[in-house]
Every structure is written in C-alpha cells, then in structure tokens.
Amino acid sequence: MTSNNPSPASIEHDAGAHRFQTTVDGALAVLDYGLRDGVMVITHTVVPEAIGGRGIAAQLTRFALDHARAAGWKVVPACSYAAAFLQRHGEYADLLG
C-alpha cells in the first residue's frame, strides 16, 4: 500500500474535537463538524495543497457520512465542499436534515 491515499482504516474520528482526520505524507487533512440534537453540521474540510488532488477530501467526507448514517444522525453540509459532494452522491440524500 502506498502513502498517496489514506485507507478508511487510517482515517481517525476524534469525537472530542468533532473532527475526522488523516495524515498523508506527513500532512494533516481534516473534516470538522458540529453536533447538536442528532444533526452533524459539516463546517470545514481542509486538505493541504501538498497532498491535494488525491481524493482525500472525498474520502474524509464519505467516512464522516458513513459514520453519521451508522449513528442515526442527519447531516447539514455547511461547508461548500461537503455540499458539492452530497449533490454528486445521491446515495447520501437520506442523510440530509
């Protein structure tokens, strides 16, 4: 396995910080969210330029959405990347809250 892309196993959920994160080639990529009354509000997705263009933001977003589904949460995409991702991936439409 190369270090170019994180595997789902290498994405960590830091519940206390309301963040999903992964480190690729020494650079930290994150998806931040807020949680209130069973609704995950995705507020920020950051992938450093040095590791951009590898689909890392998509992997973080998919991991976060799968986590939300498993937890029974609805999702509000307050970040432009997450909103665009949800528009392109109708399989997550049931999560929109």
Secondary structure, 3 states (H helix, E strand, C coil): CCCCCCCHHHCEEEHHHCEEEEEECCEEEEEEEEEECCEEEEEEEECCHHHCCCCHHHHHHHHHHHHHHHHCCEEEECCHHHHHHHHHCHHHHHHEC
